[in-house]
Amino acid sequence: MLVYLLKDVENIGMRGTVIKVADGYGKNFLIPRKCAIEVTAENRAHYENRVIKAESDKEAVKSKLGMLAEHIKGMHLTIKKRIHDDGKLYGSVSPEDIVDLLKAKDVAITRKQVVFGKAVRSVGEHMVGVKLSTKFQPEFSLKVVSE
């Protein structure tokens, strides 16, 4: 079955591409979740034209995301939090804290794009990832210090 992807689907393909998937996967997973539309013989030319347009749009977005990823990769941010006597935080560093830090550096992301390797609950250096797309996932250094 040929489908046109309406959303990025991990390990399958990027939005705006026509791919071949198993019939059951397309009918039972992708189409009901509004991730894809079936490409039939009648609408094949229409979706192939959309793929060509999407490719040119992807190139523009790819260059912007690449520049943003390089900008994020070189960052070293510091956050101040309250700590216990043993050096552990009251709670942990949240994705909202990371969004606020990056917003101060003119980088706009959502909290869903913040990726922690493990919860940040102690003072010190930690690596934090930002998932811009499936290909661009830069990491930056976050230093947690006491208030």
Secondary structure, 3 states (H helix, E strand, C coil): CEEEECCCECCCECCCCEEECCHHHHHHHHCCCCCEEECCCCCHHHHHHHHHHHHHHHHHHHHHHHHHHHHHHCCEEEEEECECCCCEECCCCCHHHHHHHHHHCCCCCCHHHEEECCCCCECEEEEEEECCCCCCCCEEEEEEEEC
